[in-house]
Amino acid sequence: MSNTVFPQFQHDLIPQSRSPEKDLGLASEMEAFRFSMFQLFQRKTDEIISDYPNEENQDRLYLKVRPVLDGCSEVKEVHHRRSMLQDLLWLRVLASIDDDRKRLEDVYRCHRSGKGGLELNPDLDIPSHQLKTKIHRMPGGYLQNLEEDNFEAGVLYDHGVFLYGRGWLGSLNDELGQTLIHHVLAQHYPDFQPQRILDLGCSVGHSTLPYQSAYPQAQVWGIDLGASLLRYAIARARILNKTVYFSQQNAESTEFADQSFDLVVSHILLHEIPGVARKRVFAESYRLLKPGGVMVHLESKLFLKPSTLVARYFRDTEVWANSEPYLASSKFEDFPTYALAAGFAPDEFHMYSVPGYYAAKQGNANAGWVAFCGVKS
């Protein structure tokens, strides 16, 4: 187990009525639980596969392991605890928001105007696949609070994600943006200097803001379906003195003109949408790029291509234990097909495995992220 790597940066839209130590106590409890959960999964898996010493096919072996694990009383109890702790995390954040509501509302009102911009579309047609579940068991889901001027879903998401990650995403939850910039673009496209950048499925802008710092000459846009997330995103960006433009749009079919951007990115968006939507996102990325433009979609290898039976079991049970319904909706081999169907030439599409930006700084070189990259001819 690792301890919390970074404390959360306490900008003015983070609830501040409770001491961070209490919140991190719950995060530490969740970390300890997760460690013991994987130990249990591994122990039980080892017991099961010992009965099949000659089975080398991992898919067939998994079909033998899965039903036994599902039927094990110890494993069932762990699944129950797993969901309960996730729910408890969100309830803890909701309570901290309630305790600090007046101050948060005052801060938000002070930042409704300023740098950058926000475009909302109350008539946006929300994809049905995003209305079927509350991703990550987040109360109300990402699309709650669509009424005018509500920003609470953004506060809930920002603080909740930090606690769930126990600080390994960085003080500003910007690990993924920093990873894409420093471990993908800087290493594989070192001379690339985009002038217009689009972040698809940006939520509250965790990964969007680093692009404004890395490419200060560029105009940076972030789009998402959630109005409340975006209201929070623009206020947060202004508090952090970043000039970013946010718009409520669907990443599968945006309102931007053809060839509008030099760089189109996303950060763990693909595993939150079904396979047909992933294919549309690749096609839309290609449409939006100028000739010579670059597409990069950063994803978790654990979710898209788990390397062990235990990792696969965790991934597959996240579908219902933590409301991640689309984790296995594409085979890993499908992603190059999506890129080629979108229009990227075979020699212009690459997949790079990279370590996390902050993880690498802490000495963890595990290449747990995969970047799907394409250059438009």
Secondary structure, 3 states (H helix, E strand, C coil): CCCCCCCCCCCCCCCCCCCHHHHHHHHHHHHHHHHHHHHHHHHHHHHHHCCCCCCCCHHHHHHHHHHHHHHCHHHHHHHHHHHHHHHHHHHHHHHHHHHCHHHHHHHHHHCCCCCCEEECCCCCCCCHHHCCCCHHHCCCCCCCCCCCCCCHHHHHHHHHHHHHHCCCCCCCCCHHHHHHHHHHHHHHCCCCCCCEEEEECCCCCCCCHHHHHHCCCCEEEEEECCHHHHHHHHHHHHHCCCCCEEEECCCCCCCCCCCCEEEEEEECCHHHCCHHHHHHHHHHHHHHEEEEEEEEEEEEHHHHCCCCHHHHHHHHHHHHHCCCCCCCCCCCCHHHHHHHHHCCCHHHEEEEEECCHHHHHCCCCCCCEEEEEEECC
